[in-house]
Amino acid sequence: MNKIFSMLVIGLVASASGVYAQYGSDGLRFSQLNYGSTARFKAMGNAQIGVGGDMSSLSGNPAGLGLFTRSEFSLTPEFNQTGVEGNYLGTKSRTNKGTLNLNQLGVVLYAPSYKKKGEDTKKGLISSVFGLGYARNNDYALESSYAGQNTNNSIRHFFADLANRYKDPNNFTISKNSLEGMAFDSYLINFNTPGNANMYTASSAGNAFSANNQQKNETRSGSVSEFNIAGALNFSNQFYIGANVGLINLRYTSDAEFIEAGSLNTYDPVDGYGPRENYRLSYIQNQETKGSGINARLGLIFRPVSNFRIGATLQTPTWFVIDDSYSEKIDNKISNDVITNKAQIYDFRYNLRTPLKGSLGASYVIGNKGLISADVDFVDYSSIRFSSNDGRTYEEITGSNATVKNSYTSAINYRIGAELKAVDNLSIRAGFGINGSPYKNDSNNDFDTKFYSGGLGYRINNYYFDLAYQRVESNGTNIPYTLNNGNEPVANLKTTNNNVFLTFGIKF
């Protein structure tokens, strides 16, 4: 399956070859989920585990629902602007993409407990709360483009490596229904050139190699969202326990094109090398992934004194069933001839189990005027596991699990936020967070993701409005193709997300 070397590999996983690396990077991508929240907690760095009393508890710490004292409805649209700065072969580039989405929607129903006359209304079970909510936990919308002049190698060397790896050991032929077959039929690689018996090469006459211009364009879309069914109990206004079940929906698409322009010599065993000819190839890749899954959370909040709360949440793995469809093809224009090929399509269904996630949080109220909150998460990305639906063990499954084990490790996420009531109805908020790098070899934490946020909140009667701005920064590497000698080019990418959230809520 020629998907083995053909997909973009993100981050340090690029060192692992094969479909294993592609599925391994997908497993990581679909496992890096943030707790859903309203604009209030977005502005506070999403530090919510030890706070409660907000619609965010539906997909964060469900015990926080126990702090509600009225029923409530809220809605949060968002605007996302994603920018990617690329540096490829010494050439810099920048691309941007903006999208408008629904980030959160929820309703909470409050039910006070019945107390007999004479009973202490502040002891025992005070209330129960039930909630339903939608949350968008990850967004994949992205446009990236990078380009540069490569004086060391060509993607044609990648095609030649594929051909030599998968050629028939008896007659040295390659399948026409393959990426390397397309490259050979498009005159991008040669066979049996002088000094390379029974080998496929990208060499030209006299082994001369001329510089070529390369460009990679990619557009991504999709998200991971969840629908939560949650409930919580309030005991003595001091101990709160809650749980939820999340129904997860996954959508991810990627359309990518790698373009290379240069010159080459075609080779014929009878006529030898032909004249130098200009070529312009287009290597097109498309991935469409759809999945559904389920997870659950158990949460606790303890309030030892009125202004201090401690919270904890345990989130089960998400069990996904995923359908993946990948296609690839090569088109080439050499001199005045245009050569097109039929795209090869590879469909695969697999199961994915994401890591268990544990979170601790605490909050402190300062004189009814301010709030400080802090959270920490622990996630072991090396526990990501792939399996098949039919019980059989596929090479893609075993290889992807090996890639996960060799490439990923555990990570710790930190979040801190603050809220200050400037006047009776207006609050000012700010926050900061770090999602730790999941890569085993990232000793310098170069691939941490950082969050900066701030916002305002306004309350009037039974209505409230919250506005938040969030900036997310992350670094990564992108390898357009791999080579057996390890000299493949690398693009360094810095991704910045500027997000705006607006929550409208009503109490009833």
PyMOL commands that set and color helices and strands:
alter all, ss='L'
color gray80, all
select helices_A, chain A and resi 3-6+11-15+19-29+39-43+55-58+62-67+155-166+179-185+205-207+381-383+395-407
alter helices_A, ss='H'
color red, helices_A
select strands_A, chain A and resi 9-10+72-88+91-112+125-139+142-150+190-191+200-201+212-235+239-268+272-305+308-315+319-334+337-339+344-353+357-366+370-380+385-387+410-423+426-435+449-460+463-479+491-507
alter strands_A, ss='S'
color yellow, strands_A
deselect
rebuild
show_as cartoon
